[in-house]
């Protein structure tokens, strides 16, 4: 035990940070990145960036052999729903096939927007015309997408679907609840039906999904009639969605959406989840592990220092430990921090990445571990109005 503690401690302390701003693909006005790994041992990133005074573009880039590729344009529009919490993403489906999603306004209501998808069959050189995966045709909120590849090698996605709210949000508008929906595309990109898999969920907390062996796991913030908003897990086994269950009985009762979703990470048949909660007004970040394909999770391990703002990300560091990052509030500012957490509860010291002006403009910081490089991306609205990055060597 003592050797494990010392080992984790030394790894973090000797890590150094290297700014990558002179090599990054992001331009002035860029915002809200999404960072993920590809199947080729590199990284993919998508982000919004203005192309003129009235239009934004959705761009992407790939990190391979120490170099970011030239930014590629996926789609441009004057009607994007540009939001700090519900932002676009890119996903490596298979071979040279990428898929990207973004939110785009469907009407004049504040939260009337659709999910739109585009596919690239040539590794991002060209992109298809956009399609809408939800088939309700209603002007309502649709967003907070997470992609996964299921046990049949189909492309799956989940999203929050407000068709029952009929344009309402957060209790406004006509009666109805936010649903969690899913659909899938086969190898020929033919879409299956879109179905609801939970009929009452939190209205605007990001979702997360992973595939582990033949089981799909989805994590999201639930909502009950009594306004209990804890984190749920849904499992799809043998093509059947099972009943959801709470990872832990946090007991957080709150009358509005906290805009703070969970994050899953999988490695070698193991799953870890990080999430923010604040029962009785006490904010905290928890981590839990599963060694049985998500049938159950361990008791939560609290990892924050007592002033957490959440917006978590998580990635596996080795076979028994993860790295988790989140925001901590400090004197009106938000500090992006991280630490390692082992399955047996060993915590490394909390390390600071960057201190930013507080508020929603910084979005959800992104993190991925590649080789010995721990990458962080965030939106800097205070000084540079651009996506920024820092790389930590572990």
VEXDO-26464 format. One record per residue (C-alpha): residue number from 1; residue in one letter; x, y, z. Coordinates in Angstrom, 2 decimals, padded with zeros to 5 digits. Example, Ala and Ser with C-alpha at 12.3 -4.5 7.8 and 13.67 -1.06 7.14 Angstrom:
+-----+------+---------+---------+---------+
|  nr | rest |       x |       y |       z |
+-----+------+---------+---------+---------+
|   1 |    A |  012.30 | -004.50 |  007.80 |
|   2 |    S |  013.67 | -001.06 |  007.14 |
+-----+------+---------+---------+---------+
This chain:
+-----+------+---------+---------+---------+
|  nr | rest |       x |       y |       z |
+-----+------+---------+---------+---------+
|   1 |    X |  000.00 |  000.00 |  000.00 |
|   2 |    X |  002.75 |  002.50 |  000.95 |
|   3 |    X |  004.66 |  001.73 | -002.25 |
|   4 |    X |  001.51 |  002.35 | -004.32 |
|   5 |    X |  000.95 |  005.69 | -002.63 |
|   6 |    X |  004.54 |  006.78 | -003.22 |
|   7 |    X |  004.40 |  005.64 | -006.83 |
|   8 |    X |  001.30 |  007.66 | -007.66 |
|   9 |    X |  002.63 |  010.66 | -005.76 |
|  10 |    X |  005.92 |  010.72 | -007.64 |
|  11 |    X |  004.27 |  010.35 | -011.04 |
|  12 |    X |  002.21 |  013.47 | -010.52 |
|  13 |    X |  004.86 |  015.59 | -008.85 |
|  14 |    X |  007.47 |  015.07 | -011.56 |
|  15 |    X |  004.98 |  015.75 | -014.35 |
|  16 |    X |  005.66 |  018.96 | -016.29 |
|  17 |    X |  003.31 |  021.09 | -018.34 |
|  18 |    X |  003.98 |  022.26 | -021.87 |
|  19 |    X |  001.77 |  024.88 | -023.57 |
|  20 |    X |  000.83 |  023.92 | -027.12 |
|  21 |    X | -000.83 |  027.16 | -028.24 |
|  22 |    X |  001.64 |  027.72 | -031.11 |
|  23 |    X |  000.86 |  024.27 | -032.60 |
|  24 |    X | -002.86 |  023.98 | -032.08 |
|  25 |    X | -005.43 |  024.13 | -034.91 |
|  26 |    X | -007.80 |  026.57 | -033.18 |
|  27 |    X | -008.30 |  030.11 | -034.45 |
|  28 |    X | -009.63 |  033.34 | -032.96 |
|  29 |    X | -013.12 |  032.98 | -031.56 |
|  30 |    X | -012.93 |  029.18 | -031.34 |
|  31 |    X | -014.92 |  027.60 | -028.54 |
|  32 |    X | -016.33 |  024.46 | -026.91 |
|  33 |    X | -013.98 |  021.66 | -028.00 |
|  34 |    X | -014.72 |  017.96 | -027.79 |
|  35 |    X | -011.66 |  015.71 | -027.45 |
|  36 |    X | -011.64 |  011.95 | -027.94 |
|  37 |    X | -009.32 |  009.12 | -028.97 |
|  38 |    X | -009.44 |  007.51 | -032.39 |
|  39 |    X | -008.79 |  003.87 | -033.21 |
|  40 |    X | -005.38 |  004.67 | -034.69 |
|  41 |    X | -003.62 |  005.69 | -031.50 |
|  42 |    X | -004.26 |  009.41 | -031.90 |
|  43 |    X | -006.74 |  012.10 | -030.92 |
|  44 |    X | -009.72 |  013.74 | -032.60 |
|  45 |    X | -011.11 |  017.15 | -031.72 |
|  46 |    X | -014.09 |  019.16 | -032.93 |
|  47 |    X | -015.01 |  022.77 | -032.14 |
|  48 |    X | -016.97 |  025.84 | -033.21 |
|  49 |    X | -015.19 |  028.77 | -034.83 |
|  50 |    X | -016.53 |  031.84 | -036.70 |
|  51 |    X | -016.02 |  031.92 | -040.45 |
|  52 |    X | -017.51 |  035.41 | -040.93 |
|  53 |    X | -019.63 |  037.94 | -039.02 |
|  54 |    X | -022.83 |  035.87 | -039.23 |
|  55 |    X | -021.69 |  032.28 | -039.65 |
|  56 |    X | -019.88 |  029.71 | -037.54 |
|  57 |    X | -018.13 |  026.61 | -038.78 |
|  58 |    X | -017.86 |  023.22 | -037.11 |
|  59 |    X | -014.22 |  022.18 | -037.53 |
|  60 |    X | -012.20 |  019.09 | -036.75 |
|  61 |    X | -008.55 |  018.06 | -036.49 |
|  62 |    X | -006.57 |  014.88 | -035.81 |
|  63 |    X | -003.47 |  014.52 | -033.64 |
|  64 |    X | -001.04 |  011.94 | -035.02 |
|  65 |    X |  002.68 |  011.46 | -034.37 |
|  66 |    X |  002.94 |  014.70 | -032.44 |
|  67 |    X |  001.23 |  016.93 | -035.02 |
|  68 |    X | -002.29 |  018.33 | -035.32 |
|  69 |    X | -003.69 |  018.16 | -038.86 |
|  70 |    X | -004.88 |  021.23 | -040.71 |
|  71 |    X | -008.42 |  022.14 | -039.55 |
|  72 |    X | -011.16 |  020.63 | -041.68 |
|  73 |    X | -014.64 |  022.10 | -042.06 |
|  74 |    X | -017.50 |  019.71 | -041.31 |
|  75 |    X | -020.39 |  022.15 | -041.71 |
|  76 |    X | -021.15 |  025.85 | -041.47 |
|  77 |    X | -024.35 |  027.62 | -040.48 |
|  78 |    X | -025.80 |  030.79 | -039.08 |
|  79 |    X | -028.27 |  028.75 | -037.04 |
|  80 |    X | -026.06 |  026.65 | -034.77 |
|  81 |    X | -027.21 |  026.40 | -031.16 |
|  82 |    X | -023.92 |  027.50 | -029.60 |
|  83 |    X | -023.96 |  026.60 | -025.93 |
|  84 |    X | -021.32 |  026.02 | -023.26 |
|  85 |    X | -022.87 |  022.73 | -022.06 |
|  86 |    X | -024.40 |  021.18 | -025.21 |
|  87 |    X | -021.58 |  021.23 | -027.73 |
|  88 |    X | -020.67 |  019.25 | -030.89 |
|  89 |    X | -018.63 |  016.05 | -030.95 |
|  90 |    X | -016.75 |  013.80 | -033.35 |
|  91 |    X | -016.50 |  010.01 | -033.16 |
|  92 |    X | -014.37 |  007.44 | -034.99 |
|  93 |    X | -016.90 |  004.77 | -035.99 |
|  94 |    X | -014.70 |  002.36 | -037.97 |
|  95 |    X | -011.89 |  002.30 | -040.52 |
|  96 |    X | -012.08 |  005.65 | -042.34 |
|  97 |    X | -015.61 |  006.43 | -041.17 |
|  98 |    X | -016.10 |  009.40 | -038.84 |
|  99 |    X | -019.37 |  010.81 | -037.57 |
| 100 |    X | -019.95 |  014.28 | -036.15 |
| 101 |    X | -022.94 |  015.80 | -034.41 |
| 102 |    X | -024.00 |  019.34 | -033.59 |
| 103 |    X | -027.08 |  021.19 | -032.26 |
| 104 |    X | -028.89 |  023.48 | -034.73 |
| 105 |    X | -031.93 |  025.69 | -034.20 |
| 106 |    X | -035.23 |  024.43 | -035.59 |
| 107 |    X | -037.44 |  027.41 | -034.68 |
| 108 |    X | -037.40 |  030.68 | -032.78 |
| 109 |    X | -037.86 |  029.23 | -029.27 |
| 110 |    X | -034.80 |  029.49 | -027.03 |
| 111 |    X | -034.46 |  025.71 | -026.76 |
| 112 |    X | -035.98 |  024.69 | -030.08 |
| 113 |    X | -033.09 |  022.85 | -031.64 |
| 114 |    X | -032.33 |  019.56 | -033.38 |
| 115 |    X | -029.47 |  017.10 | -033.28 |
| 116 |    X | -027.82 |  016.90 | -036.69 |
| 117 |    X | -025.33 |  014.28 | -037.88 |
| 118 |    X | -022.87 |  014.15 | -040.75 |
| 119 |    X | -020.72 |  011.21 | -041.86 |
| 120 |    X | -017.31 |  011.08 | -043.49 |
| 121 |    X | -016.32 |  007.94 | -045.39 |
| 122 |    X | -012.80 |  009.19 | -046.18 |
| 123 |    X | -011.41 |  010.09 | -042.76 |
| 124 |    X | -012.69 |  013.64 | -042.74 |
| 125 |    X | -011.77 |  014.75 | -046.26 |
| 126 |    X | -015.46 |  015.18 | -047.16 |
| 127 |    X | -018.71 |  015.08 | -045.22 |
| 128 |    X | -022.26 |  014.06 | -046.03 |
| 129 |    X | -025.27 |  016.32 | -045.97 |
| 130 |    X | -026.67 |  016.47 | -042.43 |
| 131 |    X | -029.47 |  014.22 | -041.19 |
| 132 |    X | -031.67 |  014.38 | -038.09 |
| 133 |    X | -031.73 |  011.12 | -036.06 |
| 134 |    X | -034.91 |  011.92 | -034.11 |
| 135 |    X | -038.10 |  011.55 | -036.13 |
| 136 |    X | -040.65 |  013.49 | -034.09 |
| 137 |    X | -040.47 |  016.63 | -036.21 |
| 138 |    X | -041.24 |  018.84 | -033.22 |
| 139 |    X | -039.72 |  022.19 | -032.39 |
| 140 |    X | -038.26 |  021.18 | -029.04 |
| 141 |    X | -034.96 |  020.56 | -027.32 |
| 142 |    X | -032.86 |  017.67 | -028.65 |
| 143 |    X | -029.25 |  017.47 | -027.53 |
| 144 |    X | -026.51 |  016.24 | -025.19 |
| 145 |    X | -025.46 |  013.42 | -027.53 |
| 146 |    X | -023.13 |  010.53 | -026.69 |
| 147 |    X | -021.90 |  008.02 | -029.30 |
| 148 |    X | -020.98 |  004.36 | -028.84 |
| 149 |    X | -020.31 |  001.30 | -031.01 |
| 150 |    X | -022.45 | -001.64 | -029.88 |
| 151 |    X | -021.84 | -005.39 | -029.75 |
| 152 |    X | -023.03 | -005.81 | -033.35 |
| 153 |    X | -020.56 | -003.15 | -034.52 |
| 154 |    X | -023.42 | -000.72 | -035.13 |
| 155 |    X | -023.10 |  002.98 | -034.44 |
| 156 |    X | -025.27 |  003.97 | -031.49 |
| 157 |    X | -026.13 |  007.30 | -029.94 |
| 158 |    X | -028.18 |  008.58 | -027.04 |
| 159 |    X | -029.57 |  012.08 | -026.51 |
| 160 |    X | -031.94 |  014.11 | -024.38 |
| 161 |    X | -035.25 |  014.49 | -026.22 |
| 162 |    X | -037.82 |  017.16 | -025.35 |
| 163 |    X | -040.59 |  016.15 | -027.76 |
| 164 |    X | -042.93 |  015.53 | -024.81 |
| 165 |    X | -042.16 |  019.01 | -023.48 |
| 166 |    X | -043.34 |  020.52 | -026.78 |
| 167 |    X | -040.88 |  023.40 | -026.66 |
| 168 |    X | -040.82 |  023.74 | -022.90 |
| 169 |    X | -037.66 |  023.62 | -020.82 |
| 170 |    X | -037.07 |  023.42 | -017.10 |
| 171 |    X | -040.76 |  023.21 | -016.32 |
| 172 |    X | -041.83 |  025.89 | -018.83 |
| 173 |    X | -044.16 |  025.27 | -021.75 |
| 174 |    X | -046.71 |  022.51 | -022.01 |
| 175 |    X | -046.65 |  019.58 | -019.56 |
| 176 |    X | -044.28 |  016.76 | -020.27 |
| 177 |    X | -040.89 |  015.40 | -019.33 |
| 178 |    X | -037.48 |  015.24 | -020.90 |
| 179 |    X | -036.80 |  011.73 | -022.24 |
| 180 |    X | -033.60 |  009.85 | -022.91 |
| 181 |    X | -033.67 |  008.51 | -026.48 |
| 182 |    X | -031.45 |  006.21 | -028.51 |
| 183 |    X | -031.06 |  005.01 | -032.07 |
| 184 |    X | -028.46 |  003.13 | -034.10 |
| 185 |    X | -027.04 |  002.84 | -037.61 |
| 186 |    X | -025.89 | -000.44 | -039.16 |
| 187 |    X | -022.66 | -000.97 | -041.07 |
| 188 |    X | -024.29 |  000.52 | -044.17 |
| 189 |    X | -025.39 |  003.53 | -042.09 |
| 190 |    X | -029.07 |  002.59 | -042.36 |
| 191 |    X | -030.86 |  003.95 | -039.31 |
| 192 |    X | -033.01 |  001.86 | -036.96 |
| 193 |    X | -035.95 |  003.26 | -034.98 |
| 194 |    X | -035.44 |  005.92 | -032.35 |
| 195 |    X | -036.85 |  004.84 | -028.98 |
| 196 |    X | -037.20 |  006.26 | -025.48 |
| 197 |    X | -035.20 |  004.37 | -022.85 |
| 198 |    X | -036.08 |  006.60 | -019.87 |
| 199 |    X | -039.23 |  008.71 | -019.82 |
| 200 |    X | -038.17 |  011.25 | -017.18 |
| 201 |    X | -034.62 |  012.57 | -016.92 |
| 202 |    X | -032.86 |  015.80 | -015.97 |
| 203 |    X | -033.42 |  018.38 | -018.70 |
| 204 |    X | -029.93 |  019.60 | -019.55 |
| 205 |    X | -027.16 |  017.46 | -018.03 |
| 206 |    X | -024.68 |  015.86 | -020.46 |
| 207 |    X | -024.86 |  012.12 | -021.05 |
| 208 |    X | -022.06 |  009.55 | -021.39 |
| 209 |    X | -021.87 |  006.15 | -023.09 |
| 210 |    X | -019.31 |  003.35 | -023.51 |
| 211 |    X | -019.26 | -000.17 | -024.90 |
| 212 |    X | -017.56 | -002.88 | -022.85 |
| 213 |    X | -017.49 | -006.31 | -024.47 |
| 214 |    X | -021.11 | -007.03 | -025.43 |
| 215 |    X | -022.69 | -004.53 | -023.02 |
| 216 |    X | -023.60 | -000.90 | -023.70 |
| 217 |    X | -023.54 |  001.42 | -020.69 |
| 218 |    X | -025.14 |  004.85 | -020.56 |
| 219 |    X | -024.79 |  007.25 | -017.62 |
| 220 |    X | -027.04 |  010.26 | -017.16 |
| 221 |    X | -028.71 |  012.38 | -014.49 |
| 222 |    X | -032.14 |  011.07 | -013.62 |
| 223 |    X | -035.11 |  013.04 | -012.33 |
| 224 |    X | -037.95 |  011.84 | -010.09 |
| 225 |    X | -041.35 |  013.31 | -009.27 |
| 226 |    X | -039.85 |  014.51 | -005.98 |
| 227 |    X | -036.98 |  016.26 | -007.87 |
| 228 |    X | -034.34 |  013.74 | -006.83 |
| 229 |    X | -031.58 |  014.07 | -009.44 |
| 230 |    X | -029.00 |  011.34 | -008.93 |
| 231 |    X | -026.88 |  009.56 | -011.57 |
| 232 |    X | -028.38 |  006.53 | -013.30 |
| 233 |    X | -026.88 |  003.70 | -015.32 |
| 234 |    X | -028.65 |  001.98 | -018.20 |
| 235 |    X | -027.32 | -001.30 | -019.64 |
| 236 |    X | -028.11 | -002.87 | -023.00 |
| 237 |    X | -027.49 | -006.61 | -022.93 |
| 238 |    X | -028.34 | -008.94 | -025.82 |
| 239 |    X | -029.95 | -006.00 | -027.63 |
| 240 |    X | -032.35 | -005.35 | -024.72 |
| 241 |    X | -032.25 | -002.23 | -022.55 |
| 242 |    X | -032.51 | -003.21 | -018.89 |
| 243 |    X | -034.10 | -001.18 | -016.12 |
| 244 |    X | -031.99 |  001.78 | -014.98 |
| 245 |    X | -030.46 |  001.96 | -011.52 |
| 246 |    X | -028.75 |  004.68 | -009.48 |
| 247 |    X | -024.98 |  004.38 | -009.16 |
| 248 |    X | -025.32 |  005.65 | -005.61 |
| 249 |    X | -028.09 |  007.07 | -003.45 |
| 250 |    X | -026.68 |  010.60 | -003.28 |
| 251 |    X | -030.04 |  012.04 | -002.28 |
| 252 |    X | -029.59 |  015.30 | -004.20 |
| 253 |    X | -032.96 |  017.03 | -004.37 |
| 254 |    X | -032.90 |  020.14 | -006.55 |
| 255 |    X | -035.78 |  021.83 | -008.36 |
| 256 |    X | -033.82 |  022.75 | -011.50 |
| 257 |    X | -031.22 |  021.19 | -013.74 |
| 258 |    X | -027.64 |  021.66 | -012.40 |
| 259 |    X | -026.14 |  021.26 | -015.92 |
| 260 |    X | -023.56 |  018.79 | -014.62 |
| 261 |    X | -023.45 |  015.33 | -016.16 |
| 262 |    X | -021.45 |  012.16 | -015.42 |
| 263 |    X | -018.57 |  010.71 | -017.44 |
| 264 |    X | -017.75 |  007.04 | -018.10 |
| 265 |    X | -014.44 |  005.45 | -019.08 |
| 266 |    X | -013.72 |  001.80 | -019.92 |
| 267 |    X | -010.55 | -000.27 | -020.13 |
| 268 |    X | -009.91 | -004.03 | -020.18 |
| 269 |    X | -013.43 | -005.00 | -019.04 |
| 270 |    X | -013.41 | -002.38 | -016.29 |
| 271 |    X | -015.55 |  000.74 | -016.07 |
| 272 |    X | -015.10 |  003.90 | -014.04 |
| 273 |    X | -017.52 |  006.78 | -013.63 |
| 274 |    X | -017.06 |  010.29 | -012.25 |
| 275 |    X | -019.86 |  012.66 | -011.34 |
| 276 |    X | -020.78 |  015.84 | -009.50 |
| 277 |    X | -023.40 |  015.96 | -006.77 |
| 278 |    X | -024.41 |  018.38 | -004.03 |
| 279 |    X | -026.79 |  016.85 | -001.48 |
| 280 |    X | -027.71 |  019.21 |  001.36 |
| 281 |    X | -025.80 |  021.99 | -000.38 |
| 282 |    X | -022.43 |  020.21 | -000.15 |
| 283 |    X | -020.79 |  020.03 | -003.61 |
| 284 |    X | -018.54 |  017.06 | -004.29 |
| 285 |    X | -016.99 |  014.97 | -007.06 |
| 286 |    X | -017.24 |  011.20 | -006.73 |
| 287 |    X | -015.66 |  008.28 | -008.56 |
| 288 |    X | -016.83 |  004.66 | -008.60 |
| 289 |    X | -015.58 |  001.49 | -010.32 |
| 290 |    X | -017.21 | -001.62 | -011.80 |
| 291 |    X | -015.59 | -004.98 | -012.53 |
| 292 |    X | -018.79 | -006.73 | -013.65 |
| 293 |    X | -019.65 | -004.90 | -016.88 |
| 294 |    X | -021.62 | -002.26 | -015.07 |
| 295 |    X | -024.01 | -004.55 | -013.20 |
| 296 |    X | -022.99 | -002.69 | -010.06 |
| 297 |    X | -020.48 | -000.08 | -008.94 |
| 298 |    X | -018.30 |  000.31 | -005.88 |
| 299 |    X | -019.06 |  002.75 | -003.12 |
| 300 |    X | -018.18 |  006.29 | -004.25 |
| 301 |    X | -014.75 |  007.73 | -003.57 |
| 302 |    X | -014.85 |  011.47 | -002.93 |
| 303 |    X | -011.95 |  013.23 | -004.67 |
| 304 |    X | -012.58 |  017.01 | -004.54 |
| 305 |    X | -011.27 |  019.54 | -002.01 |
| 306 |    X | -014.63 |  020.92 | -000.94 |
| 307 |    X | -015.36 |  023.71 | -003.44 |
| 308 |    X | -016.11 |  021.74 | -006.58 |
| 309 |    X | -018.06 |  023.11 | -009.53 |
| 310 |    X | -018.06 |  019.74 | -011.29 |
| 311 |    X | -017.85 |  019.48 | -015.12 |
| 312 |    X | -015.90 |  016.26 | -014.81 |
| 313 |    X | -013.87 |  014.25 | -017.27 |
| 314 |    X | -012.22 |  010.88 | -016.69 |
| 315 |    X | -009.74 |  008.59 | -018.45 |
| 316 |    X | -007.86 |  005.44 | -017.46 |
| 317 |    X | -004.26 |  006.04 | -016.48 |
| 318 |    X | -003.16 |  002.40 | -016.08 |
| 319 |    X | -004.86 | -000.93 | -015.39 |
| 320 |    X | -005.93 |  000.04 | -011.87 |
| 321 |    X | -006.21 |  003.83 | -011.75 |
| 322 |    X | -007.95 |  006.67 | -013.54 |
| 323 |    X | -007.29 |  010.37 | -013.94 |
| 324 |    X | -010.19 |  012.70 | -013.19 |
| 325 |    X | -010.38 |  016.42 | -013.86 |
| 326 |    X | -012.96 |  018.97 | -012.70 |
| 327 |    X | -013.38 |  022.64 | -011.81 |
| 328 |    X | -012.86 |  024.04 | -008.31 |
| 329 |    X | -014.19 |  027.49 | -007.31 |
| 330 |    X | -011.56 |  029.86 | -005.89 |
| 331 |    X | -012.29 |  033.53 | -005.08 |
| 332 |    X | -014.53 |  034.13 | -008.08 |
| 333 |    X | -012.34 |  032.10 | -010.42 |
| 334 |    X | -012.52 |  028.51 | -011.65 |
| 335 |    X | -009.43 |  026.33 | -011.41 |
| 336 |    X | -009.12 |  023.24 | -013.58 |
| 337 |    X | -007.60 |  020.49 | -011.44 |
| 338 |    X | -006.91 |  016.76 | -011.71 |
| 339 |    X | -005.76 |  013.81 | -009.67 |
| 340 |    X | -005.35 |  010.05 | -010.04 |
| 341 |    X | -007.68 |  007.63 | -008.27 |
| 342 |    X | -006.98 |  003.93 | -007.90 |
| 343 |    X | -009.60 |  001.20 | -007.58 |
| 344 |    X | -008.62 |  000.67 | -003.93 |
| 345 |    X | -009.09 |  004.36 | -003.13 |
| 346 |    X | -005.54 |  005.69 | -003.29 |
| 347 |    X | -005.54 |  009.37 | -004.26 |
| 348 |    X | -002.63 |  011.36 | -005.64 |
| 349 |    X | -002.31 |  015.04 | -004.66 |
| 350 |    X | -004.61 |  017.43 | -006.52 |
| 351 |    X | -002.73 |  019.22 | -009.30 |
| 352 |    X | -003.74 |  022.56 | -010.87 |
| 353 |    X | -003.85 |  022.92 | -014.65 |
| 354 |    X | -005.03 |  026.50 | -015.13 |
| 355 |    X | -007.06 |  029.17 | -013.34 |
| 356 |    X | -009.76 |  030.85 | -015.41 |
| 357 |    X | -012.38 |  033.54 | -015.03 |
| 358 |    X | -015.39 |  031.93 | -013.41 |
| 359 |    X | -018.61 |  031.34 | -015.31 |
| 360 |    X | -020.08 |  029.17 | -018.01 |
| 361 |    X | -018.04 |  030.54 | -020.92 |
| 362 |    X | -015.16 |  028.15 | -020.33 |
| 363 |    X | -017.52 |  025.27 | -021.14 |
| 364 |    X | -016.67 |  021.69 | -020.25 |
| 365 |    X | -012.87 |  021.21 | -020.12 |
| 366 |    X | -011.73 |  018.14 | -022.05 |
| 367 |    X | -009.06 |  015.58 | -021.12 |
| 368 |    X | -007.46 |  012.53 | -022.75 |
| 369 |    X | -004.42 |  010.42 | -021.87 |
| 370 |    X | -002.26 |  009.38 | -024.82 |
| 371 |    X |  001.04 |  007.60 | -024.30 |
| 372 |    X |  002.57 |  009.57 | -021.45 |
| 373 |    X |  000.75 |  012.78 | -022.42 |
| 374 |    X | -002.27 |  014.04 | -020.52 |
| 375 |    X | -004.04 |  016.55 | -022.76 |
| 376 |    X | -006.38 |  019.29 | -021.52 |
| 377 |    X | -008.50 |  021.60 | -023.69 |
| 378 |    X | -010.80 |  024.43 | -022.61 |
| 379 |    X | -012.32 |  027.68 | -023.88 |
| 380 |    X | -010.60 |  030.86 | -022.68 |
| 381 |    X | -013.16 |  033.65 | -022.91 |
| 382 |    X | -011.45 |  035.99 | -020.47 |
| 383 |    X | -008.25 |  036.86 | -022.33 |
| 384 |    X | -007.79 |  035.20 | -025.69 |
| 385 |    X | -011.32 |  034.16 | -026.75 |
| 386 |    X | -009.93 |  030.92 | -028.13 |
| 387 |    X | -009.61 |  027.22 | -027.35 |
| 388 |    X | -006.49 |  026.68 | -025.28 |
| 389 |    X | -004.53 |  023.59 | -024.32 |
| 390 |    X | -002.03 |  022.30 | -021.84 |
| 391 |    X | -000.16 |  019.02 | -021.95 |
| 392 |    X |  001.07 |  017.27 | -018.81 |
| 393 |    X |  003.67 |  014.52 | -019.00 |
| 394 |    X |  003.02 |  011.64 | -016.61 |
+-----+------+---------+---------+---------+
